[in-house]
Amino acid sequence: MSERRRFSRILYLTMADLVQGDKKWRTQLVDISLQGALLIRPDGWESNGNKEYELGFVLSGSDIEIKMQVELTHEASKKLGFYCHHIDIDSATHLKRMVELNVGDEKLLHRELEQLLNEHLEHPHP
């Protein structure tokens, strides 16, 4: 199977909240990129036709919260994959810095940011 990811994913194990309407699941974030996230499938998980969620987590050792509007893109027995449709500017800034520190390649990061912007312009989310 060929690698389809075009964004650097960083391993970042921390607790996260996944929210949809009045439903909320506490789970663990496994990895994250500028384009999405991978989570451990939470206890009591119920998938339905609505694939839109809000993902939130706090950066360890701080009170900085990252929030993303995400769409469920794949579901396995133990993990859930999400695509990021929207992230506020503060969260995006902190996430960019996190990726930058972990990737260590500023040119790669800037290429990924440009690609992310192009994807969002080509496929706007309603």
C-alpha positions in Angstrom: 0.0 0.0 0.0 1.4 3.4 -0.9 1.7 6.2 1.6 -1.0 8.7 0.8 -0.3 11.2 3.6 1.1 14.5 2.4 1.4 16.1 5.8 3.9 15.4 8.5 2.2 13.6 11.4 3.7 13.9 14.8 3.2 11.4 17.6 1.5 13.3 20.5 -0.1 11.2 23.2 -2.5 13.3 25.3 -6.1 13.1 26.5 -8.6 14.7 24.1 -12.3 15.5 24.0 -14.4 14.6 21.0 -17.8 16.4 20.9 -20.8 16.1 18.7 -23.9 18.0 19.8 -24.7 16.9 23.3 -22.4 13.8 23.1 -18.9 13.9 24.5 -16.2 11.3 24.5 -12.9 11.4 26.5 -10.2 9.6 24.6 -6.5 9.7 23.7 -5.0 11.6 20.9 -2.3 9.4 19.1 -1.0 11.7 16.5 -1.8 15.0 14.8 -0.9 17.0 11.7 -2.0 20.3 10.2 -4.6 18.3 8.3 -6.1 16.0 10.9 -5.7 13.6 13.9 -5.8 10.0 14.9 -7.6 9.0 18.1 -8.0 5.9 20.2 -11.6 4.7 19.7 -13.3 5.9 22.9 -15.4 3.7 25.2 -19.1 4.0 24.4 -18.3 5.2 20.8 -21.4 5.4 18.6 -21.0 6.2 15.0 -23.9 7.8 13.1 -24.6 9.4 9.8 -23.2 12.8 11.0 -19.4 12.7 10.6 -18.8 16.3 11.9 -17.2 16.7 15.4 -15.2 19.1 17.4 -11.8 17.9 18.8 -10.1 19.6 21.7 -7.0 19.0 23.7 -4.6 20.9 26.0 -0.9 21.1 25.2 0.9 19.4 28.0 2.5 21.7 30.5 0.3 24.6 29.6 -3.2 25.9 29.5 -3.2 26.2 25.7 -6.2 24.5 24.2 -6.2 23.3 20.6 -9.7 23.1 19.0 -10.5 21.8 15.5 -13.7 21.1 13.6 -13.1 17.7 12.2 -14.8 15.1 10.0 -14.5 11.3 10.6 -12.7 9.8 7.6 -11.9 6.3 8.8 -13.0 4.1 11.6 -11.3 0.9 12.8 -11.8 -1.3 15.8 -9.3 0.6 17.9 -8.7 3.9 16.2 -10.5 6.8 14.5 -9.1 9.1 11.9 -10.3 12.7 11.3 -9.7 15.4 8.7 -9.5 19.0 9.9 -12.0 21.3 8.2 -11.5 24.3 10.4 -9.1 25.5 13.1 -9.1 28.9 14.8 -6.1 31.1 14.2 -4.7 30.7 17.8 -5.0 26.9 17.6 -3.4 26.8 14.1 -0.5 28.9 15.4 0.2 26.6 18.3 -0.2 23.5 16.2 2.1 24.9 13.5 4.7 25.6 16.1 4.3 22.0 17.5 4.7 20.5 14.1 7.7 22.8 13.3 9.5 21.7 16.5 8.9 18.1 15.7 9.5 18.0 12.0 12.6 20.2 12.2 12.4 21.3 8.5 11.0 24.8 8.0 10.8 24.5 4.2 8.8 21.2 4.5 6.4 22.9 7.0 5.9 25.9 4.7 5.2 23.5 1.7 2.6 21.7 3.9 1.0 25.0 5.0 0.7 26.1 1.3 -0.8 22.7 0.3 -3.2 22.9 3.2 -4.4 26.3 2.2 -4.8 25.2 -1.5 -6.8 22.2 -0.4 -9.1 24.3 1.7 -9.6 26.8 -1.1 -10.3 24.0 -3.6 -12.7 22.2 -1.3 -14.5 24.7 1.0 -16.5 23.2 3.8 -20.1 24.3 4.0 
